[in-house]
């Protein structure tokens, strides 16, 4: 059976003077992304295909899923 996962990027607060597009994961966001990556790996839920924004916070989040 195919599964569809809808995920949002991990915590990425906006720093002063930073545009929304430039936002990176916070330390907390990195831990969140690692946690969901571990959960997905342990449950055999690693996606075959990812469609996402190319924003740094999104790319960083998904880098923890493999």
N, C-alpha and C positions, 0 to 999 in steps of 0.2 A: 504494500500500500504506500502510495506517495504521501509525503507530509509537506505542509507549507508552514514555515516559521516566519513570523513577523517580529522583527527585533528592532529596537531603537539603540542608538549609540549609548555607551556608558557615560557616566558623569563627566561633563566638560564645561566647567564654568567659564564665563567670559572674563578675561583679564582686562584691566583698564587699558584703553586704547587699542584693543584687539577687535578685529571685525568678527562677525559671526562665522564667516567662512574659515577663518584661521584657527578657530578654537581647537585645542588639543585635550586629551584626556588628563584629568587630575590624577593624583595618586590613588584616590578612592575609585575613580573610573577604571584605572588599570586593574585594581583588585576585583572590581565588578566583572570586567571583561574576562579575567582569568577564571573567575568562579563559574560564569556561564559556559565558558569554553570547556572547563573540566566536567561540568554537569552534562553537556551535550556529548562529549567524548565517552563518558562512562555509560551513557544511555544509547549509544549508537546513533546519535542524531546529528552527525556532522553533515552539513549541506553539500550536495553535489554541485550546486550552482548558487551564486550570490549575485543579486542585483542590488546595487547600492550607489549612493552618492560617492564621489571621490574626495569628499572633505576629509581633512586629516583625522578628525575625531571618529569618523565612521570607518575609515581604513584601519586605524589603530585598533578599534573595537574588534573588527572582524579578523585581524591578524592573530587574535588569541583563540580562534575557533578551529585551528588546524594543528 
